[in-house]
Structure formats: structure tokens, C-alpha cells
């Protein structure tokens, strides 16, 4: 059985905190993001989410959380420019598809760096799954699926109220963001530092994202 460590960083604590100190979003920006998140989560009350299944929620989750809140464009938001979020990406053998990928996607090429796996609202992401999953946990499933694609560096696992973040090279460590309880600027700042467009990569891949910088220094 895999052992996982919940941490406030992913790669190296000192390097992570050094880069985090350079991240200075305005308080007004953080407040607007907190208001946006609160509004989104209120629209989907805990009771309503509990009664929902993954397939009913995932499209709205991708658009509202990763689109509106975190800044990733989908194909219909791109106006013909490169976009960042692709649902249901084929990532390798055994007919493996993830729930969505993040990267830079153009008409003739795409570079994918993040693979995401979604599960039913409030599902235990560390609990073994039945059926065709052969006892794998959602986390194990997500990490194994991501390994089928050579360019994937980061893995997200979510039950729509929590988002877990892993690096494929250090799979035992992860960060967690609780969307229902997030109400402080510092919490939002940390989530934006890790998850917002500009963290895993910049919009045109011309410069390293914040987490890419940490990873490069650590290796």
C-alpha cells in the first residue's frame, strides 16, 4: 500500500517558500477570487453535491473552477488562440483516458503538462475502488494514468470539494486545497500560486511557470 504525505509544498520546502515569497497578488485580487469561489460553492450546496455524480458536475467544475477562477481557457473561450484545458485526453495504453488535461493546445500541436482525475463529490480519494478499478484508489488511478503520457509532470485528483496536487516524480508528497472551507487571503494566495495559470507553465510556454522554477532548482 502506498504511503502519502500531506505537505504545504511539493518538491523542496525551502525552494517552494522562496518562490512563494515572490508571488504578490493584490489583496483586491485575492478578495475577488475568494468571493468568486464562495459564490460558486454556494450555488452547489453540500447537500446538492452529495446527491450528484461525477458526470453531472465535471463540466461545470472545469469551466467555473479551472476556467473562471484559475484562468485556463477551453476551446470555446480561446477565440482562435491557443487554449489550455482539454477534456478526456487519451494518455496511453490500456485505453486510458483522464478527465482533463492542462497545457498549451494549438491546431497543429499540443503540449500537455497536467493530468486530472475527477471522482464523485465527497468521494474518499484514498479509498480502494471496486469494479474495473481492481482495488486501486483514485490517487493510484490518477498517477498510473498520467505515467502513460511522456510530457505529463503534474497530477490533480479531485472530488469537487478537494483538489489534491502531485508531482509524478515524487508521488508520495501532495498538497490539498479544500474549496468549501477556503476563506482567507493566504489560503487563496497559496492555491493560486500552485494551481492558477502561470504556475505549472506560462500561457505560451515561453517562460517557466512558478512550480516549474521550483522543480528546476530542485533537480
Residue pairs with C-beta under 8 A, 6 or more apart in sequence:
2 137
2 139
2 140
2 171
2 172
3 172
4 126
4 139
4 171
4 172
4 173
4 174
5 172
5 173
5 174
6 174
6 175
6 176
7 13
7 173
7 174
7 175
8 16
8 175
8 190
9 16
9 17
9 173
9 175
10 16
10 165
10 166
10 167
10 170
10 173
10 174
10 175
10 194
10 211
10 214
11 167
11 170
11 173
11 211
11 214
11 215
11 218
12 214
12 217
12 218
15 214
15 217
15 218
16 214
19 193
19 210
19 213
19 214
20 190
20 193
23 189
23 192
23 193
23 210
25 189
25 192
27 185
30 185
30 188
30 189
30 192
31 185
33 69
33 188
33 192
34 182
34 183
34 184
34 185
34 188
36 68
36 69
37 69
37 179
37 182
37 188
38 183
40 64
40 65
40 68
40 69
41 179
41 180
44 52
44 57
44 60
44 160
46 161
46 180
49 57
49 121
49 122
49 160
49 161
50 121
50 122
52 120
52 121
53 120
54 118
54 119
54 120
54 121
54 160
57 118
57 121
57 160
58 99
58 118
59 87
61 118
61 158
61 160
62 74
62 85
62 87
62 100
63 74
65 179
66 72
66 85
66 100
66 102
67 73
67 74
67 77
67 85
70 192
70 195
70 196
70 197
71 196
71 197
71 198
72 83
72 84
72 85
72 102
72 197
73 81
73 83
73 84
73 85
74 83
74 84
74 85
75 83
75 86
75 105
77 83
82 104
82 105
82 106
82 203
82 204
83 105
84 102
84 103
84 104
84 105
84 197
84 203
85 100
85 101
85 102
86 100
86 101
86 102
86 103
86 105
86 110
86 112
87 99
87 100
88 97
88 98
88 99
88 100
89 97
89 98
89 100
89 101
89 112
89 115
89 149
90 96
90 97
91 97
91 98
91 101
91 115
91 145
91 146
91 148
91 149
91 152
92 145
92 147
92 148
92 149
93 148
94 148
96 145
96 148
97 145
98 115
98 116
98 117
98 142
98 145
98 146
99 116
99 117
99 118
100 116
100 118
101 112
101 114
101 115
101 116
101 152
102 112
102 113
102 114
102 116
102 200
103 110
103 111
103 112
103 113
103 114
103 151
103 201
104 110
104 111
104 201
104 203
104 204
104 205
105 111
105 112
111 151
111 201
111 205
112 149
112 151
112 152
113 151
113 152
113 153
113 154
113 200
113 201
114 152
114 153
114 154
114 155
114 156
114 200
115 142
115 145
115 146
115 149
115 152
115 154
115 155
115 156
116 142
116 155
116 156
116 157
116 158
117 138
117 141
117 142
117 145
117 155
117 156
117 157
117 158
118 158
118 159
118 160
119 125
119 138
119 157
119 158
119 159
120 159
121 159
121 160
121 161
122 159
122 160
122 161
123 138
123 159
124 159
125 137
125 138
125 139
125 157
125 158
125 159
125 162
125 164
126 137
126 138
126 139
127 137
127 138
128 135
128 136
128 137
129 135
129 136
129 137
129 138
129 141
133 141
136 144
138 157
138 159
139 157
139 164
139 166
139 174
142 155
142 156
142 157
142 166
143 155
143 166
143 168
143 171
146 152
146 155
146 168
147 168
152 168
153 167
153 168
153 169
153 200
153 212
153 215
154 165
154 166
154 167
154 168
154 200
154 211
155 165
155 166
155 167
155 168
156 163
156 164
156 165
156 166
157 163
157 164
157 166
158 164
160 179
161 178
161 179
161 180
162 176
162 177
162 178
162 179
163 176
163 177
163 179
163 195
164 174
164 175
164 176
165 174
165 175
165 176
165 177
165 194
165 195
166 173
166 174
167 173
167 215
175 194
177 187
177 190
177 191
177 194
177 195
182 188
182 191
192 199
193 199
193 210
194 210
194 211
197 203
198 209
198 210
199 209
199 210
199 211
200 209
200 211
200 212
201 208
201 209
201 212
202 208
202 209
208 216
